[in-house]
Amino acid sequence: MRKPIASPPNGLNKKRLTQLVVSGLLFVATVAYLVAYPDADVMSLSDFSSIDESNISLNGSIDLFQVQFLDYLNGEFTMRDMSSIFGGSITNQTFFNPHATWKYIYSHSKDVAAAGCDGTDFHKLALCARAHLIAYRLLHEAPKSFVRQLARVSPEKSLRAFRYSLRKVVESLEQHLYPWLFSNFKSVEKMHNSLKPTFVGITMTCGNTHFYLAQHLIVSLQRVFNVSLPFEVFYAGENDLSFDRVEFFKSMPNVTVVNLHSYFSEETMRGSTWSYKPFAILASKFSKVLFMDPDVAFFIDPRSVLQSDIFNKNGQIFYRDRKVWSADRVSGPKLLHEMNPYLSQYARAGFYAPSQAEGVHGTTEEMESGFIPLDKNRPLVLLSLLFAAKLNGHKERRIFYERTWGDKESYWFAFETLRVPYAFNPSYAGSIGVLDTKREINGHVSVCEGKHLHANEKMLPFWFHDGSILVDYRRYGPPLFNFADLNHMAVHHNISLEEQVWHDGMACIKRPVDSHQTWPVQGHYSDIIEKYKKIFKNEVVEVLEISSNVDYKSYDKLANFDDDNVELLQAQVLDFFNGERPLRPLDGKSVDFGGSLLDAPSFHLLKAWPQIEAYAKKVSTITFNPKDTIQLMLQARTHRILYRVGFDSSDWLVRQILRASRYRSKEQFITSIRSIIRDLETNLYPWISPYIQEISDLRKHSASGTAIVIAFEKGRFLHTKHLVVTLRKAFRLKIPIEVYYGTEDLSDAELEYFRSIPNVATHNINSIFPIVKDFPQSLKHFAILGSKHRYVLAIDPDVAFFKNPTQIFNSELFNKHGNLFFHCRKRWTGDLKVVDFFSQMVAHLSSYGFNSLFAASSESGASGSSCEMDPGILFIDKNISANLLSLFFAAKISMMSGLFQLPQLEVESFWFAAEALRTPYSFVPSYAGGAGLKHPSGGICGQRTLHLDDQNRPFWIQGKNMDFSGKDGLKFWLSDIHLLAGHSLFDFDDQVWYTAGKSLCIKLPRSQVSVVDGQQKRMLALFDAIFKNDI
């Protein structure tokens, strides 16, 4: 017989035993919770269940209850390290009752879930978003034991009913807050579950305006930093990014292109440029997203951010904008307070939140959204991103953008509103630009006219934005990219609340005293920028903005070609090929060179092409009339346009132009274009054979190398000898020197002398281009064409230099277009024959040419300058096809000087040709000055002209350096130079040249006159010694 079970000892009855078991289970659950959440409070769940709510004071708003509850869920109740606390609403409280608080939060959540959320009332919108976040966290993140405890104090009768109610709250609030989500995902939970935790990639949004910048960013990250991550390029339909540009991105390695309208179409179909960004990040397949604007550029591999402390702690890192305060932007901080009456401790410690207070000037710009790393695999980050997208919705952004600047504040506003811990990089944005000692603030020099620069956590320059390294990127495309002057960097880390470091209309930032916050752009940084420039120049491809549903062949062609219409159309097409775009001037600025597209917003290359093609076919067979200068120019322009398409265009551009052509295949098109090119070359330049068969052959021969070319004139042997020796001895130049001469210009002894000098070659120009025998005035042109080197410095024999002339090849002005010209003396003779010749040939001058004093001289009553160019020296990059074609046309013009009895044509022909063919060119920013002695008339007189370099420093002189007329025989004259007059400042009517006896004199302000200094005296003495000892 089994014995009955004895009663528990000490009166431990069944009810008491049950209580002990429950308490033990609660204790175990508490320990498990604390293991999982080590920063959570140590208040046990048993204590939580036994609280007497009648002793709890609930004085406060639902905002406070929500943020306290969220801070509690974030584990702040018992945190001891105050520096690690984010929210701070319960930190200093000795007792916090989440149990009692939950009742109010839960009741409010069900109310707003039923009533909906007003998108125009940002305070109520914030309450809704927090209600959704709390319910979502309890369903998917909070420990089950904690949820059970909340269920016990909720009106539902079971845990299942409680969870069902929570789910309904979540579903209802998601419908109210994010109705656009459901076109692609059934819920936020499903969206989160679709992510692959380890999938990392780079995401960007791109429209037509930023197409070239996006190209550059992708290529530069892949080439410079060896980034192998996948890229996603989002665009908002064909009106945002044209069909062929979409196809181009698809052809790039490791790049996926996504039409954002296929995601969240209810919103993205009504989006705007800024608002696309958060939706693109949401739509991205990547769980860890490195979002970048197309105009950013990096000094450090952007993947390094994935290892940063901030990112690993919070799953995000934000970068600050410039610390600037504007009264017009105080509405932003006020909006933040309206949404969040109880800001986090982190936000209150910043400079943005206090800026709403009267008299407090912190910052009204907090975040820069050009680079946003986010880990969407973290539910709180994903929920914050959803709310950021909500703030950029078509209804919400009308208010949000009015009170802040675009999308950029929406991301941290969302994190702050949802009480999701976040952090900014420590420093505010600085600048990379030009160190300007003239613009000081409180004794500090400034970095001005630059890009916004951001440091990383280690305070090293990390990334910058605002057009990458370009200036005016909206107005230019390849190959005409204007690079910004970036020589100095500054960021500010330690800034006080009141300190304002930006000035001059926010164009300059005061350079910090701390050297750790300021850097010259050199070493690693300058190397990176040079690599970026090469990628822009060599690898960014022209792809036109083309609609896939337009038949460009349907445009009417000109039945009767009017010369003026064709000339303007050709100018517009060439300006387009030079990189200019049909936009009006920005901020009153003019374009860099052409300008024909400024007032032609409807211009499209494919609309123009049928007319260009038809005209080319017509003129290719017309026999050249040597006196019809207009037809000559139109033929030469036609040749340049076709050459650009037939030899210098990317496959993408050719295939696009093919749409507007009468040809069906690319092969037929290119074959036809090149056939017309050969016909035009036969008409225009018949003398190129037998040296070359076609101009494209010459370009292949001139692909590399640098040489000095001297066009030898009869009777100039000693001048040439002196020039060669001084280049070798004075400047120690070892590059090849080529002397070109006519058949009877040099004696055998003179030839033998030049051949005896190492690396000096002589060439009989008549054996290369026999036509020169009949046109000796064109010797220099054909000498440059005959050289097999890419970079050519052509020098007249009577030139002497104050500095190494080859340094110009490294100058910014030369590298801008691959050429550099020098002005002649600014003088007006009243003879307008050459001016008239030029103005009749070119009806529509470039903006650059129109502003010249020479072009202005054709106007009635004008007295600018009767000459424009001094060809004593020329710098040319022949590998640039536009320069090479201009050289051929310059030779053609110079050969016409006898026909028109205009000897000055050979002098002006180089820039005439560049202007006529719309080839971008540059003059140094000064006219020729004088070198000599002070004259009683007040001027500086002599027989030489002085030319300044691109920095307005004395560079070279030309004129009477040797004299054969004296009784003592040959005399060297450079020793009589005591004063230099550099004509760097001039106006239209200022005539400064006059004659005094046999001397040319120039009278200039004292500021432009200098005494020959020590270095210049030593050079002149060296020239004299070479003359005496070597000549």
TORNUTI-421044 format. One line per 3 residues: number of its first residue (from 1); their letters; for each residue x, y, z of C-alpha. Coordinates in steps of 0.2 Angstrom, whole numbers. Layout:
N
NUM) A) X/Y/Z; ... .
This chain:
1031
1) MRK) 0/0/0; 7/17/-6; 10/30/8 .
4) PIA) 2/47/6; 13/61/1; 17/72/16 .
7) SPP) 12/90/17; 26/102/14; 36/107/29 .
10) NGL) 34/124/39; 17/127/32; 22/128/14 .
13) NKK) 5/125/6; 2/123/-12; -2/141/-16 .
16) RLT) 15/147/-8; 24/133/-18; 16/140/-34 .
19) QLV) 22/158/-30; 40/152/-26; 40/143/-43 .
22) VSG) 34/158/-52; 46/169/-44; 60/157/-48 .
25) LLF) 55/157/-66; 54/176/-66; 72/177/-59 .
28) VAT) 79/165/-72; 70/175/-85; 78/191/-78 .
31) VAY) 95/184/-78; 93/178/-96; 87/195/-101 .
34) LVA) 102/203/-93; 114/191/-102; 106/195/-118 .
37) YPD) 105/214/-114; 120/218/-102; 116/237/-102 .
40) ADV) 98/234/-97; 92/239/-79; 93/226/-65 .
43) MSL) 75/228/-59; 69/210/-59; 53/205/-68 .
46) SDF) 46/199/-51; 48/217/-44; 40/223/-60 .
49) SSI) 25/212/-57; 23/217/-39; 23/236/-41 .
52) DES) 9/245/-33; 3/257/-47; -6/268/-35 .
55) NIS) 11/275/-28; 17/280/-46; 15/297/-52 .
58) LNG) 12/299/-71; 14/317/-73; 19/320/-91 .
61) SID) 14/319/-109; 13/304/-120; 29/310/-129 .
64) LFQ) 38/308/-112; 31/291/-109; 36/285/-126 .
67) VQF) 54/291/-125; 56/285/-107; 49/268/-113 .
70) LDY) 61/267/-128; 76/273/-117; 71/258/-105 .
73) LNG) 71/246/-120; 88/253/-125; 94/248/-108 .
76) EFT) 98/265/-100; 89/263/-84; 105/256/-75 .
79) MRD) 119/262/-86; 133/269/-75; 144/276/-89 .
82) MSS) 135/293/-93; 145/295/-109; 138/280/-117 .
85) IFG) 120/285/-113; 110/291/-128; 92/296/-123 .
88) GSI) 94/301/-105; 76/302/-100; 77/290/-86 .
91) TNQ) 95/290/-81; 93/301/-66; 77/293/-60 .
94) TFF) 78/282/-44; 63/273/-49; 55/270/-66 .
97) NPH) 39/259/-69; 38/253/-87; 23/243/-82 .
100) ATW) 12/258/-78; 19/268/-92; 15/254/-104 .
103) KYI) -4/256/-101; -4/274/-107; 7/270/-122 .
106) YSH) -3/255/-127; -19/264/-125; -13/278/-136 .
109) SKD) -5/266/-149; -22/258/-152; -31/275/-153 .
112) VAA) -19/281/-167; -19/265/-176; -38/267/-177 .
115) AGC) -38/286/-181; -23/287/-193; -9/299/-194 .
118) DGT) -9/316/-201; 6/319/-212; 5/338/-211 .
121) DFH) 5/338/-191; 23/333/-188; 21/331/-169 .
124) KLA) 7/318/-172; 17/310/-185; 31/308/-173 .
127) LCA) 19/300/-160; 13/288/-173; 30/283/-179 .
130) RAH) 36/280/-161; 20/270/-157; 24/259/-172 .
133) LIA) 42/257/-167; 37/252/-149; 24/239/-155 .
136) YRL) 36/232/-168; 50/230/-155; 39/221/-143 .
139) LHE) 34/209/-157; 51/205/-165; 65/211/-153 .
142) APK) 60/211/-134; 62/195/-124; 47/184/-123 .
145) SFV) 46/185/-104; 46/204/-105; 31/203/-117 .
148) RQL) 22/191/-106; 23/203/-91; 16/217/-102 .
151) ARV) 2/205/-108; -3/203/-89; -6/221/-87 .
154) SPE) -15/223/-104; -34/221/-107; -32/206/-118 .
157) KSL) -35/189/-109; -20/180/-115; -3/182/-122 .
160) RAF) -9/176/-139; -23/189/-139; -10/202/-134 .
163) RYS) 2/198/-147; -12/198/-160; -17/215/-154 .
166) LRK) 1/221/-156; 2/214/-173; -14/223/-178 .
169) VVE) -7/239/-171; 9/237/-181; -1/233/-197 .
172) SLE) -13/247/-195; 1/260/-192; 11/253/-206 .
175) QHL) -4/256/-218; -6/274/-211; 13/279/-211 .
178) YPW) 20/269/-226; 6/265/-238; 18/265/-252 .
181) LFS) 28/251/-245; 15/238/-249; 17/239/-268 .
184) NFK) 33/229/-266; 33/221/-248; 19/214/-237 .
187) SVE) 26/222/-221; 41/230/-214; 45/212/-206 .
190) KMH) 45/204/-224; 55/218/-230; 68/215/-216 .
193) NSL) 68/197/-219; 72/199/-238; 89/206/-234 .
196) KPT) 104/196/-234; 114/200/-218; 131/200/-226 .
199) FVG) 127/209/-243; 137/225/-244; 136/237/-259 .
202) ITM) 137/255/-265; 120/264/-270; 118/280/-278 .
205) TCG) 104/290/-287; 108/298/-304; 99/308/-317 .
208) NTH) 105/316/-333; 113/331/-324; 125/320/-314 .
211) FYL) 128/307/-327; 146/311/-329; 150/313/-311 .
214) AQH) 142/295/-308; 153/288/-321; 168/295/-313 .
217) LIV) 163/290/-296; 161/272/-301; 177/271/-311 .
220) SLQ) 187/280/-298; 182/269/-284; 186/253/-295 .
223) RVF) 202/260/-301; 210/270/-287; 204/260/-272 .
226) NVS) 201/243/-281; 183/243/-274; 175/226/-280 .
229) LPF) 159/229/-271; 143/229/-282; 135/246/-287 .
232) EVF) 117/250/-289; 112/266/-299; 94/271/-296 .
235) YAG) 85/283/-307; 67/290/-308; 61/285/-325 .
238) END) 67/290/-343; 64/308/-340; 77/307/-326 .
241) LSF) 90/297/-335; 89/294/-353; 87/277/-361 .
244) DRV) 105/276/-368; 113/282/-352; 104/268/-343 .
247) EFF) 111/256/-356; 128/263/-353; 127/260/-334 .
250) KSM) 122/242/-338; 137/239/-348; 149/244/-334 .
253) PNV) 156/230/-324; 148/226/-307; 134/239/-310 .
256) TVV) 115/236/-309; 103/250/-314; 86/251/-306 .
259) NLH) 71/261/-311; 65/268/-294; 47/269/-301 .
262) SYF) 47/250/-299; 48/252/-280; 36/262/-270 .
265) SEE) 28/269/-286; 15/279/-276; 29/290/-269 .
268) TMR) 43/289/-282; 32/293/-296; 28/310/-288 .
271) GST) 46/312/-281; 59/325/-283; 78/324/-284 .
274) WSY) 82/325/-266; 67/314/-261; 73/299/-271 .
277) KPF) 88/296/-260; 80/288/-244; 68/278/-256 .
280) AIL) 83/271/-266; 92/266/-250; 76/257/-244 .
283) ASK) 74/248/-261; 93/243/-262; 96/224/-261 .
286) FSK) 111/228/-250; 109/226/-231; 124/236/-228 .
289) VLF) 122/251/-239; 136/264/-243; 125/277/-251 .
292) MDP) 134/291/-261; 129/306/-271; 137/305/-288 .
295) DVA) 147/321/-285; 157/315/-270; 176/310/-271 .
298) FFI) 186/301/-258; 204/302/-251; 202/286/-242 .
301) DPR) 194/270/-247; 175/272/-242; 174/254/-236 .
304) SVL) 185/259/-221; 169/266/-213; 163/248/-211 .
307) QSD) 176/246/-198; 173/262/-189; 168/261/-170 .
310) IFN) 153/272/-173; 146/261/-187; 149/245/-178 .
313) KNG) 141/252/-162; 125/259/-171; 124/252/-188 .
316) QIF) 126/270/-195; 137/285/-196; 132/303/-201 .
319) YRD) 143/317/-207; 140/335/-201; 137/349/-213 .
322) RKV) 146/366/-211; 143/374/-194; 133/389/-200 .
325) WSA) 119/399/-193; 106/408/-203; 90/417/-196 .
328) DRV) 81/410/-211; 85/392/-206; 80/393/-187 .
331) SGP) 63/385/-193; 73/369/-194; 78/367/-176 .
334) KLL) 60/373/-171; 53/359/-181; 64/347/-172 .
337) HEM) 58/353/-155; 40/352/-162; 42/334/-166 .
340) NPY) 52/329/-151; 48/339/-135; 59/328/-126 .
343) LSQ) 76/327/-136; 89/315/-132; 104/319/-122 .
346) YAR) 114/317/-138; 104/329/-148; 104/342/-133 .
349) AGF) 123/342/-132; 125/347/-151; 124/364/-159 .
352) YAP) 108/362/-169; 95/359/-156; 99/375/-145 .
355) SQA) 99/386/-161; 80/389/-159; 83/399/-144 .
358) EGV) 83/418/-145; 101/424/-145; 109/407/-147 .
361) HGT) 119/405/-164; 124/387/-165; 121/379/-182 .
364) TEE) 105/378/-193; 113/365/-204; 118/349/-195 .
367) MES) 119/334/-208; 127/332/-225; 119/318/-234 .
370) GFI) 131/315/-248; 138/299/-240; 127/289/-229 .
373) PLD) 133/272/-222; 118/262/-215; 116/244/-209 .
376) KNR) 98/240/-214; 99/222/-206; 97/231/-189 .
379) PLV) 78/233/-187; 80/249/-178; 90/257/-192 .
382) LLS) 78/250/-205; 63/258/-196; 72/274/-194 .
385) LLF) 76/274/-213; 57/271/-216; 53/286/-206 .
388) AAK) 66/297/-215; 58/291/-231; 41/297/-224 .
391) LNG) 48/314/-221; 53/315/-239; 35/310/-245 .
394) HKE) 26/321/-257; 15/328/-244; 27/329/-230 .
397) RRI) 42/336/-239; 31/352/-244; 33/357/-226 .
400) FYE) 49/348/-222; 59/356/-236; 52/373/-232 .
403) RTW) 59/372/-215; 75/362/-218; 86/360/-234 .
406) GDK) 81/346/-244; 83/328/-238; 98/330/-227 .
409) ESY) 91/333/-210; 78/320/-212; 89/305/-208 .
412) WFA) 95/310/-191; 78/318/-187; 71/301/-190 .
415) FET) 83/292/-178; 81/306/-165; 62/305/-166 .
418) LRV) 62/286/-164; 74/286/-150; 86/275/-160 .
421) PYA) 104/278/-155; 114/287/-168; 130/296/-169 .
424) FNP) 139/310/-180; 157/310/-185; 166/321/-173 .
427) SYA) 170/335/-184; 160/348/-194; 162/350/-213 .
430) GSI) 177/360/-218; 184/365/-235; 196/360/-249 .
433) GVL) 200/375/-260; 212/389/-261; 222/396/-246 .
436) DTK) 218/415/-247; 229/426/-236; 219/441/-242 .
439) REI) 203/436/-233; 206/435/-215; 195/433/-200 .
442) NGH) 201/438/-183; 219/436/-190; 216/419/-197 .
445) VSV) 219/416/-216; 205/406/-224; 202/392/-236 .
448) CEG) 190/399/-249; 180/394/-265; 181/376/-262 .
451) KHL) 172/360/-259; 165/354/-243; 177/342/-235 .
454) HAN) 174/329/-222; 186/320/-210; 185/303/-204 .
457) EKM) 185/298/-185; 204/299/-185; 202/317/-191 .
460) LPF) 210/313/-208; 203/320/-224; 191/307/-230 .
463) WFH) 179/313/-243; 172/329/-251; 158/334/-262 .
466) DGS) 149/348/-272; 154/343/-290; 168/331/-286 .
469) ILV) 184/340/-293; 175/350/-306; 169/368/-308 .
472) DYR) 152/371/-316; 148/352/-319; 130/356/-324 .
475) RYG) 136/366/-339; 150/355/-346; 152/338/-352 .
478) PPL) 167/328/-359; 180/333/-365; 178/351/-358 .
481) FNF) 179/348/-339; 185/363/-329; 195/357/-314 .
484) ADL) 193/367/-297; 209/374/-289; 211/363/-274 .
487) NHM) 228/367/-264; 223/367/-246; 211/359/-234 .
490) AVH) 204/363/-217; 191/356/-205; 186/361/-188 .
493) HNI) 184/349/-173; 184/360/-158; 171/373/-160 .
496) SLE) 161/383/-147; 143/385/-148; 144/403/-153 .
499) EQV) 159/402/-164; 156/405/-182; 170/400/-194 .
502) WHD) 162/403/-211; 162/420/-219; 161/429/-235 .
505) GMA) 144/422/-240; 149/405/-233; 163/404/-247 .
508) CIK) 177/404/-234; 182/394/-219; 194/401/-206 .
511) RPV) 209/390/-205; 211/383/-188; 226/387/-177 .
514) DSH) 228/368/-174; 239/361/-187; 231/344/-185 .
517) QTW) 215/352/-193; 223/359/-209; 233/351/-223 .
520) PVQ) 241/357/-240; 235/346/-254; 251/337/-258 .
523) GHY) 258/319/-257; 244/306/-256; 230/319/-258 .
526) SDI) 237/328/-274; 241/311/-281; 223/306/-279 .
529) IEK) 216/322/-287; 228/319/-302; 221/302/-304 .
532) YKK) 203/309/-304; 208/321/-317; 215/308/-328 .
535) IFK) 199/298/-326; 188/313/-331; 199/317/-346 .
538) NEV) 202/299/-353; 188/288/-346; 172/297/-344 .
541) VEV) 162/294/-360; 150/305/-369; 132/298/-369 .
544) LEI) 119/310/-375; 102/313/-367; 91/303/-379 .
547) SSN) 73/298/-377; 70/280/-383; 54/284/-391 .
550) VDY) 59/299/-402; 63/297/-421; 76/310/-424 .
553) KSY) 77/306/-442; 60/314/-444; 66/331/-442 .
556) DKL) 66/342/-458; 82/344/-466; 87/361/-474 .
559) ANF) 82/361/-492; 93/376/-496; 108/378/-486 .
562) DDD) 110/396/-480; 129/400/-475; 124/409/-460 .
565) NVE) 112/396/-453; 125/382/-457; 139/392/-449 .
568) LLQ) 129/394/-433; 123/376/-433; 141/370/-435 .
571) AQV) 147/382/-421; 134/374/-409; 138/357/-414 .
574) LDF) 157/360/-411; 154/369/-394; 143/353/-389 .
577) FNG) 158/342/-394; 169/354/-384; 158/349/-369 .
580) ERP) 147/364/-368; 128/362/-365; 113/371/-370 .
583) LRP) 111/381/-353; 109/399/-349; 123/407/-340 .
586) LDG) 123/404/-321; 125/419/-309; 130/430/-324 .
589) KSV) 145/420/-328; 150/417/-346; 156/400/-353 .
592) DFG) 174/395/-354; 176/396/-373; 162/395/-386 .
595) GSL) 145/401/-379; 134/397/-394; 123/386/-384 .
598) LDA) 119/398/-370; 103/405/-379; 99/389/-387 .
601) PSF) 90/378/-374; 81/368/-387; 97/363/-396 .
604) HLL) 100/344/-397; 114/336/-407; 102/323/-415 .
607) KAW) 91/336/-421; 106/345/-429; 114/330/-436 .
610) PQI) 103/327/-452; 108/344/-458; 126/342/-454 .
613) EAY) 127/326/-463; 117/332/-478; 128/348/-479 .
616) AKK) 144/337/-478; 139/326/-492; 135/341/-503 .
619) VST) 152/351/-500; 163/336/-500; 163/336/-519 .
622) ITF) 163/355/-522; 180/361/-529; 188/374/-517 .
625) NPK) 187/392/-522; 202/400/-515; 194/417/-513 .
628) DTI) 178/411/-505; 184/412/-487; 167/408/-480 .
631) QLM) 165/392/-490; 183/388/-485; 179/389/-467 .
634) LQA) 163/379/-468; 172/365/-477; 186/365/-464 .
637) RTH) 173/365/-450; 163/351/-458; 180/341/-459 .
640) RIL) 183/344/-440; 165/339/-436; 166/323/-446 .
643) YRV) 184/319/-439; 177/321/-422; 164/308/-425 .
646) GFD) 174/297/-437; 190/295/-426; 187/303/-409 .
649) SSD) 170/298/-403; 166/284/-391; 156/269/-398 .
652) WLV) 142/275/-387; 141/292/-396; 143/285/-413 .
655) RQI) 128/273/-410; 118/287/-404; 121/299/-419 .
658) LRA) 117/284/-430; 99/286/-425; 98/302/-433 .
661) SRY) 108/297/-448; 102/290/-465; 113/275/-463 .
664) RSK) 107/259/-455; 123/251/-448; 137/258/-438 .
667) EQF) 150/251/-451; 141/259/-465; 140/275/-456 .
670) ITS) 159/276/-451; 164/270/-469; 154/285/-476 .
673) IRS) 160/297/-463; 178/293/-467; 176/293/-485 .
676) IIR) 169/311/-484; 184/316/-473; 196/310/-486 .
679) DLE) 187/320/-500; 187/335/-489; 206/333/-486 .
682) TNL) 209/331/-504; 200/348/-507; 207/357/-493 .
685) YPW) 225/350/-490; 230/342/-506; 249/344/-501 .
688) ISP) 248/332/-487; 253/318/-499; 265/310/-501 .
691) YIQ) 271/313/-483; 255/305/-476; 239/298/-484 .
694) EIS) 227/306/-472; 228/317/-457; 224/303/-445 .
697) DLR) 241/295/-450; 250/310/-444; 241/310/-427 .
700) KHS) 247/292/-425; 265/297/-428; 264/311/-415 .
703) ASG) 258/301/-401; 272/305/-389; 288/315/-385 .
706) TAI) 292/333/-383; 303/343/-395; 308/361/-399 .
709) VIA) 305/366/-417; 315/380/-425; 309/387/-442 .
712) FEK) 326/393/-449; 325/408/-460; 339/413/-472 .
715) GRF) 352/425/-464; 347/419/-446; 361/406/-444 .
718) LHT) 370/415/-429; 353/419/-421; 348/401/-422 .
721) KHL) 365/395/-416; 364/407/-401; 347/400/-397 .
724) VVT) 352/382/-398; 367/385/-387; 358/395/-374 .
727) LRK) 344/382/-373; 358/368/-370; 369/378/-358 .
730) AFR) 358/391/-349; 343/379/-346; 352/362/-348 .
733) LKI) 338/356/-359; 341/339/-366; 325/337/-376 .
736) PIE) 327/335/-395; 329/351/-405; 323/351/-423 .
739) VYY) 329/364/-436; 318/365/-452; 325/375/-467 .
742) GTE) 322/378/-485; 333/370/-499; 344/385/-501 .
745) DLS) 343/392/-483; 358/383/-475; 375/380/-482 .
748) DAE) 384/364/-480; 395/371/-466; 380/377/-456 .
751) LEY) 371/361/-458; 386/352/-452; 387/363/-437 .
754) FRS) 370/359/-431; 372/341/-434; 387/341/-423 .
757) IPN) 377/346/-408; 370/331/-399; 351/328/-401 .
760) VAT) 349/342/-414; 341/336/-430; 340/346/-447 .
763) HNI) 326/344/-459; 324/350/-476; 305/355/-476 .
766) NSI) 304/354/-495; 307/335/-494; 292/333/-482 .
769) FPI) 280/346/-489; 286/352/-507; 272/365/-507 .
772) VKD) 283/376/-495; 294/381/-509; 280/391/-516 .
775) FPQ) 274/397/-499; 290/401/-488; 279/411/-476 .
778) SLK) 271/395/-471; 288/387/-465; 284/387/-447 .
781) HFA) 267/379/-449; 274/365/-459; 289/363/-448 .
784) ILG) 277/360/-433; 266/348/-444; 282/339/-449 .
787) SKH) 288/335/-432; 285/318/-426; 283/323/-408 .
790) RYV) 267/326/-398; 272/341/-388; 280/355/-399 .
793) LAI) 288/371/-393; 290/382/-409; 303/396/-407 .
796) DPD) 309/410/-418; 328/411/-419; 328/429/-412 .
799) VAF) 320/424/-395; 329/424/-379; 321/417/-362 .
802) FKN) 322/423/-344; 316/406/-338; 316/388/-344 .
805) PTQ) 303/388/-358; 298/370/-356; 290/373/-339 .
808) IFN) 275/380/-348; 270/362/-353; 266/359/-334 .
811) SEL) 256/375/-332; 237/375/-329; 234/387/-344 .
814) FNK) 243/375/-357; 235/360/-350; 218/367/-351 .
817) HGN) 217/365/-370; 234/359/-375; 239/375/-383 .
820) LFF) 246/392/-378; 247/408/-388; 255/425/-384 .
823) HCR) 248/442/-388; 257/455/-399; 259/473/-394 .
826) KRW) 242/481/-391; 242/494/-405; 229/501/-417 .
829) TGD) 235/507/-434; 219/510/-442; 222/497/-456 .
832) LKV) 207/485/-454; 210/474/-469; 215/458/-458 .
835) VDF) 201/462/-446; 189/463/-460; 195/447/-468 .
838) FSQ) 193/438/-451; 176/445/-447; 169/440/-464 .
841) MVA) 176/422/-463; 169/419/-445; 151/427/-442 .
844) HLS) 149/419/-425; 164/422/-414; 167/411/-399 .
847) SYG) 164/420/-382; 183/420/-379; 187/427/-396 .
850) FNS) 173/440/-395; 181/448/-380; 197/450/-388 .
853) LFA) 203/468/-393; 207/462/-410; 189/457/-414 .
856) ASS) 182/472/-406; 192/483/-418; 181/478/-432 .
859) ESG) 167/489/-424; 164/506/-431; 174/519/-421 .
862) ASG) 183/506/-411; 202/507/-408; 207/491/-400 .
865) SSC) 222/482/-407; 226/479/-426; 236/464/-421 .
868) EMD) 232/450/-409; 246/437/-409; 265/436/-408 .
871) PGI) 270/419/-415; 288/420/-408; 284/405/-398 .
874) LFI) 270/393/-398; 265/378/-387; 255/364/-395 .
877) DKN) 249/347/-391; 247/339/-408; 239/323/-401 .
880) ISA) 223/333/-397; 215/331/-414; 206/348/-413 .
883) NLL) 224/356/-411; 231/346/-426; 216/350/-437 .
886) SLF) 218/369/-433; 237/368/-437; 232/362/-455 .
889) FAA) 219/375/-457; 232/388/-450; 244/383/-464 .
892) KIS) 230/385/-477; 226/402/-471; 245/407/-471 .
895) MMS) 247/402/-489; 233/414/-493; 242/429/-488 .
898) GLF) 249/432/-505; 232/430/-513; 224/443/-502 .
901) QLP) 240/453/-501; 239/452/-482; 256/447/-475 .
904) QLE) 249/448/-457; 238/433/-461; 253/421/-458 .
907) VES) 256/430/-441; 237/428/-435; 234/412/-444 .
910) FWF) 236/401/-429; 223/408/-418; 212/413/-433 .
913) AAE) 212/394/-437; 208/389/-419; 193/402/-419 .
916) ALR) 187/397/-436; 186/378/-431; 180/382/-414 .
919) TPY) 195/374/-406; 197/380/-388; 213/390/-386 .
922) SFV) 221/401/-373; 232/417/-373; 243/422/-359 .
925) PSY) 233/436/-349; 245/450/-355; 250/460/-371 .
928) AGG) 268/462/-376; 277/474/-366; 294/482/-369 .
931) AGL) 312/480/-363; 326/493/-365; 331/510/-357 .
934) KHP) 322/525/-350; 319/538/-363; 317/557/-360 .
937) SGG) 299/556/-366; 295/545/-351; 293/529/-360 .
940) ICG) 304/513/-360; 312/512/-377; 322/499/-387 .
943) QRT) 321/487/-401; 313/472/-392; 296/466/-385 .
946) LHL) 294/458/-368; 282/444/-365; 276/438/-348 .
949) DDQ) 271/420/-344; 255/414/-337; 259/421/-320 .
952) NRP) 263/438/-327; 282/436/-324; 295/441/-337 .
955) FWI) 297/426/-349; 304/430/-366; 310/444/-377 .
958) QGK) 311/446/-395; 319/459/-407; 335/466/-411 .
961) NMD) 347/455/-401; 361/456/-414; 367/470/-426 .
964) FSG) 377/468/-442; 377/486/-446; 390/493/-434 .
967) KDG) 408/497/-439; 415/484/-427; 405/470/-435 .
970) LKF) 392/459/-426; 386/467/-410; 376/459/-396 .
973) WLS) 363/471/-389; 354/462/-374; 366/471/-362 .
976) DIH) 357/488/-365; 341/481/-356; 339/490/-339 .
979) LLA) 320/491/-338; 306/479/-341; 288/485/-345 .
982) GHS) 276/471/-343; 259/475/-351; 248/465/-340 .
985) LFD) 234/478/-337; 225/486/-352; 209/493/-357 .
988) FDD) 200/495/-374; 206/513/-378; 222/513/-370 .
991) QVW) 236/515/-383; 253/514/-375; 265/512/-390 .
994) YTA) 274/526/-399; 290/529/-408; 305/540/-403 .
997) GKS) 317/541/-417; 321/523/-423; 316/516/-406 .
1000) LCI) 299/508/-401; 293/515/-385; 280/510/-372 .
1003) KLP) 273/521/-358; 265/511/-344; 260/515/-326 .
1006) RSQ) 275/513/-314; 266/497/-306; 270/488/-322 .
1009) VSV) 288/493/-324; 302/484/-315; 321/486/-315 .
1012) VDG) 330/471/-321; 334/461/-306; 348/450/-301 .
1015) QQK) 342/434/-309; 338/442/-325; 355/452/-325 .
1018) RML) 364/435/-323; 354/428/-338; 358/442/-349 .
1021) ALF) 376/441/-344; 376/423/-348; 368/426/-365 .
1024) DAI) 382/439/-368; 395/427/-363; 388/413/-375 .
1027) FKN) 388/426/-389; 406/431/-386; 413/413/-383 .
1030) DI) 402/402/-393; 396/412/-407 .
